[in-house]
């Protein structure tokens, strides 16, 4: 069945409010981890994760960093307008360029109190830093399908938009936590390896990793590589339509180095384990970019939502796809590949590159749950039922799982 026709009601479960983790545990690696392999389920804690991973394999992390994307403006009449920066305007080719804009930038945003903000009306906010006072202005430009185009401008050409967010924004916790961000969230809603600013939601599959755990993984000669996928809020939103036909995935920016692509190529005969659904989406998008380049589509570095399902040919091997990407980068004389993806991974999708996934437990009727269902098949119901019955904590600050694909996998699962 084409995913367009999937009924979202088939991917739901009852999640009691008290099973949603409102805060992380004091120690990152003390969270429980459910291990699923060949239909069998066991459990442990993240601190012992190295004991459940094979030697000499590859873990791929998403090193994006969450930005303070939530900005509050007060109207002259006293009303509050909340602007939540979703993703850069399409005129920017990558997130880094957008974040370094000085004086003016365009973003696609969600607006709290949008009905009270007229088109073209200016909102102003004074930002006081240790050295100066900056005037930030927001202008409502236009309404799109499910977001607003907002122009931000400020009266200091030496200050980047990233710095503006640092000075005045707040960490945008997921709405299902039903609480305001607290000082501790500044650290805990980031992975320990977060580096490149641009996400408006954390790649939560990696929140459980610590320096000690990383050291234990290295001792087993488990390799690590990094991709950067800047997570948009649209990734986490539940599907509200009856079928996926009417659900629109937001574009997300990806940067992947030549070194990482070579690391993937080297380990394709072993296990490649994605840490987080965002890492998996980034890696799988590489395969489809290889398909596009083979077809001569060298000027379109965007993977669209239905592309994996609508292409008449998908006979390219993962090895061939990675080699095509490396050849393209050599010809372009570039070390980093920049692309965008709207890829939707749902049942009927065949995973091309990864055969292991480390991830948290996701919301009912979300595209992330659909991805898990594509990865492990109908056993997703058994996995989530086990987690509910055995006191696992759910969603961003909750526990997680190590899943092995139901049809992929080449490496030995011991030692």
C-alpha positions in Angstrom: 0.0 0.0 0.0 1.2 3.5 -0.8 1.7 5.4 2.4 -0.6 8.1 1.1 -3.5 5.7 1.8 -2.4 4.6 5.3 -5.0 5.3 7.9 -3.4 7.1 10.9 -5.9 5.4 13.2 -3.9 2.2 12.7 -0.9 3.9 14.4 -2.3 4.9 17.7 -2.2 3.7 21.2 -3.4 5.0 24.6 -0.7 7.1 26.3 -1.7 8.0 29.9 -0.6 11.5 30.9 1.4 10.1 33.9 3.6 8.1 31.5 4.9 11.2 29.8 8.3 12.2 31.4 8.0 15.9 32.3 11.6 16.0 33.4 14.7 14.0 32.6 16.3 11.6 35.2 19.2 13.2 37.2 21.6 11.0 35.3 21.3 10.8 31.5 22.4 7.1 31.2 20.2 5.9 34.1 17.2 5.8 31.7 15.9 2.4 30.8 16.4 1.0 27.3 14.2 -1.6 25.7 16.1 -4.0 23.4 14.2 -5.5 20.5 15.8 -8.1 18.2 14.2 -10.8 16.1 10.9 -10.5 17.9 12.4 -10.8 21.4 12.3 -8.0 24.0 14.7 -7.5 26.9 15.6 -4.4 28.9 18.5 -2.7 30.6 19.7 0.9 31.2 21.7 3.1 28.8 24.8 2.9 31.0 25.1 -0.7 29.8 24.3 -0.1 26.2 27.8 -1.0 25.0 27.0 -4.6 26.2 24.2 -4.8 23.7 26.0 -3.5 20.6 28.3 -5.6 18.4 32.0 -4.8 18.1 33.4 -3.0 15.1 30.2 -1.3 14.0 29.2 2.3 13.3 27.0 4.6 15.3 25.7 7.8 13.6 24.7 10.8 15.7 23.0 14.0 14.9 25.1 16.8 16.2 22.6 19.6 15.8 22.1 22.1 18.6 18.7 23.4 19.8 18.3 27.2 19.5 16.2 29.5 21.7 13.5 29.6 19.0 10.6 30.9 21.1 10.3 34.7 21.3 7.7 36.7 23.2 6.6 40.2 22.0 4.3 42.5 23.9 1.9 44.6 21.8 1.4 48.3 22.7 -2.0 47.3 24.0 -0.5 44.8 26.4 -1.3 41.6 24.6 1.4 38.9 24.2 2.3 37.5 20.8 4.5 34.3 20.8 6.6 33.7 17.8 8.0 30.2 17.4 10.7 30.0 14.7 10.1 26.8 12.7 12.5 26.9 9.8 14.4 29.5 7.7 12.7 31.0 4.7 13.3 29.0 1.5 15.7 31.7 0.2 18.5 30.4 2.5 20.4 27.4 1.2 21.5 26.1 4.6 20.9 26.8 8.2 24.4 28.2 9.0 23.9 31.0 6.5 20.5 31.8 8.0 21.8 31.9 11.6 24.7 34.2 10.6 22.4 36.8 9.0 23.0 40.3 10.4 20.4 43.0 10.5 17.6 41.1 8.8 16.4 37.6 8.3 13.2 35.8 7.2 11.7 32.8 9.0 8.7 30.5 8.7 7.0 30.6 12.1 4.1 29.5 14.2 2.3 32.4 16.0 0.5 32.3 19.3 -2.1 35.0 19.2 -1.9 35.3 15.4 -5.5 36.6 15.1 -4.5 39.6 17.1 -1.6 40.5 14.8 -2.5 42.3 11.6 -0.6 41.8 8.3 2.3 44.3 8.1 2.0 45.3 11.7 5.3 45.8 13.5 6.2 44.3 16.9 9.1 45.7 18.8 11.2 44.2 21.6 14.2 45.8 23.4 17.1 43.4 24.1 19.5 44.5 26.8 22.9 42.8 26.8 25.9 43.6 29.0 27.3 46.0 26.3 24.3 47.5 24.5 20.6 47.7 23.9 19.3 46.3 20.6 15.8 46.9 19.1 14.4 43.8 17.6 11.4 44.3 15.2 9.1 41.5 13.8 7.0 42.1 10.7 4.1 39.8 9.6 4.8 39.2 5.9 2.4 36.5 4.8 0.4 33.5 5.8 1.3 30.1 4.3 -0.4 26.7 4.5 0.5 26.0 8.1 3.0 28.7 9.0 3.7 32.5 8.8 6.5 34.3 7.1 8.0 36.7 9.5 10.8 39.3 8.9 13.0 40.0 11.8 15.2 43.1 11.7 17.4 44.7 14.3 19.4 47.9 14.6 22.9 46.5 15.0 24.6 45.2 11.9 27.4 43.5 14.0 25.0 41.1 15.7 23.9 37.8 14.1 20.5 36.2 14.3 22.0 33.4 16.4 23.1 36.0 18.9 19.7 37.6 18.9 18.1 34.3 19.8 20.6 33.7 22.6 19.8 37.1 24.1 16.0 37.0 23.9 14.7 33.6 23.0 13.7 30.6 25.1 14.4 26.9 24.6 11.2 25.6 22.9 10.2 22.5 25.0 7.6 20.3 23.3 4.1 21.4 24.1 3.1 18.0 25.6 5.4 18.6 28.5 2.9 21.3 29.5 5.4 23.5 31.4 7.7 26.4 30.8 11.4 25.9 30.1 13.6 26.0 33.3 17.3 26.8 33.6 18.1 23.1 33.8 16.5 22.5 30.3 19.3 24.7 28.7 21.7 21.8 29.4 19.4 18.7 29.5 17.4 19.5 26.3 20.7 19.2 24.4 22.9 16.2 23.6 26.4 16.3 25.1 27.7 16.4 21.5 25.4 19.2 20.2 27.5 21.5 18.0 25.8 23.1 15.0 23.0 25.5 16.0 19.7 25.3 14.1 17.2 22.9 15.7 13.9 23.9 17.3 13.6 20.5 18.9 16.2 18.1 20.3 17.3 14.9 18.6 16.0 13.1 21.7 17.4 9.7 20.8 20.9 11.0 21.8 19.9 12.6 25.1 20.9 9.5 27.1 24.5 9.4 26.0 27.3 10.4 28.4 31.1 10.7 28.1 31.5 7.5 30.1 29.2 5.6 27.7 31.0 7.0 24.7 34.3 5.8 26.2 32.9 2.3 26.7 31.7 2.2 23.1 35.2 3.2 21.9 36.7 0.3 23.9 34.7 -2.1 21.8 36.0 -0.4 18.6 32.5 0.9 17.8 33.0 3.8 15.4 31.1 7.1 15.5 30.3 9.5 12.8 28.1 12.7 12.8 25.5 14.1 10.5 23.7 17.4 11.1 20.0 17.5 10.6 18.3 20.6 12.0 15.1 19.4 13.5 11.9 21.3 12.8 8.9 21.2 15.0 6.9 19.7 12.1 8.8 16.4 12.6 7.1 15.8 15.9 3.6 17.0 15.2 0.8 14.4 15.2 -0.9 13.6 11.9 -4.3 15.3 12.0 -5.7 14.0 8.7 -7.4 10.6 8.4 -4.7 9.5 5.9 -1.2 10.6 5.1 -2.3 12.0 1.8 -3.1 15.4 3.4 -0.1 15.5 5.8 2.7 17.8 4.7 6.2 17.2 6.0 8.3 20.3 6.7 11.7 20.7 5.0 14.7 20.2 7.2 18.3 21.2 6.5 21.0 18.5 6.4 24.8 18.8 6.3 26.9 15.6 5.9 30.7 15.5 5.5 32.7 13.4 3.0 34.3 11.7 5.9 30.9 10.5 7.2 29.8 9.3 3.8 33.1 7.3 3.5 32.4 5.9 7.0 29.0 4.7 5.9 30.4 3.2 2.8 33.1 1.3 4.8 30.6 -0.1 7.2 27.7 -1.1 4.9 28.7 -4.8 5.2 28.3 -4.5 9.0 25.8 -2.9 11.3 25.1 0.8 10.9 23.1 2.1 13.9 21.3 5.5 13.7 21.1 7.3 17.0 17.7 9.0 16.7 15.0 9.1 14.0 16.6 12.3 12.7 19.9 10.6 12.1 18.1 7.8 10.2 16.1 10.3 8.1 19.4 12.1 7.2 21.1 8.8 6.2 18.2 7.5 4.2 17.9 10.9 2.4 21.5 10.3 1.2 20.4 7.2 -0.7 17.7 9.1 -2.5 20.0 11.9 -3.3 22.3 9.4 -4.9 19.3 8.2 -7.0 18.7 11.8 -8.1 22.3 12.4 -9.1 22.3 9.2 -11.1 19.3 10.5 -13.0 21.1 13.7 -13.8 19.1 15.9 -11.3 22.2 17.7 -10.1 20.5 21.0 -9.3 17.8 19.6 -7.0 19.3 18.7 -3.7 15.9 18.3 -2.1 14.3 14.9 -1.1 10.5 15.3 -1.3 8.0 13.6 0.9 6.8 11.0 -1.6 10.0 10.6 -3.6 10.9 7.1 -2.3 7.5 5.8 -3.3 6.9 7.5 -6.6 10.2 6.8 -8.3 9.8 4.1 -10.9 13.3 2.8 -10.3 15.0 2.2 -7.0 17.5 -0.5 -8.1 20.5 1.4 -6.8 22.5 -0.3 -4.1 23.6 1.6 -1.0 27.2 1.1 -2.1 26.5 2.6 -5.5 24.6 5.5 -3.9 27.4 6.5 -1.6 30.0 6.2 -4.4 27.8 8.5 -6.6 27.7 11.1 -3.8 31.5 10.9 -3.3 32.1 11.3 -7.0 29.7 14.3 -7.1 31.5 16.0 -4.1 34.9 15.4 -5.8 33.7 17.0 -9.0 32.3 20.0 -7.0 35.4 20.2 -4.9 33.4 20.2 -1.7 33.9 18.5 1.7 30.4 18.9 3.0 27.1 18.1 1.3 24.2 20.4 2.0 20.6 19.3 1.2 17.1 19.5 2.4 14.7 16.7 3.1 11.0 16.2 3.5 11.3 12.4 3.4 8.5 10.5 5.1 9.4 7.0 6.2 6.3 4.9 6.8 5.3 1.3 6.3 6.1 0.0 2.9 9.4 1.9 2.9 12.4 -0.4 2.8 15.3 0.9 4.9 18.3 1.3 2.6 21.3 1.9 4.9 20.7 1.5 8.6 19.8 -1.7 10.4 19.8 -0.5 14.0 18.0 2.4 15.6 18.3 4.0 19.0 15.3 6.1 19.7 12.8 7.3 22.4 9.1 6.3 22.5 7.0 8.6 20.3 3.6 10.1 20.3 0.6 8.2 19.0 -0.3 9.1 15.4 3.0 10.8 14.7 5.3 10.4 11.7 8.0 9.2 14.1 5.8 6.3 15.1 5.3 5.6 11.4 9.0 5.5 11.0 9.4 2.9 13.8 6.6 0.8 12.2 8.5 0.9 8.9 11.6 -0.2 10.7 10.3 -3.1 12.9 7.0 -3.9 11.2 3.9 -4.7 13.1 5.9 -5.6 16.2 5.9 -1.9 17.0 2.6 -2.6 18.8 4.3 -5.4 20.9 7.2 -3.0 21.7 5.0 -0.2 22.8 2.7 -2.5 24.7 5.7 -3.9 26.6 6.9 -0.4 27.4 3.5 0.7 28.7 3.2 -2.4 30.9 6.7 -2.2 32.3 6.8 1.4 33.4 8.9 2.9 30.7 8.8 6.7 30.6 7.6 8.2 27.3 8.5 11.0 24.8 11.4 13.5 24.8 12.6 13.2 28.4 11.7 9.5 28.7 13.3 6.2 28.3 14.3 4.7 24.9 14.9 1.6 22.9 17.5 -0.2 20.7 15.6 -1.6 17.7 17.0 -4.0 15.1 15.3 -3.9 11.7 12.9 -6.7 10.9 14.4 -7.4 7.5 17.9 -5.9 7.5 21.1 -6.7 9.4 24.3 -8.4 8.5 26.5 -8.1 11.6 26.8 -10.5 14.5 24.7 -9.5 17.5 27.1 -10.8 20.2 30.3 -9.6 21.7 
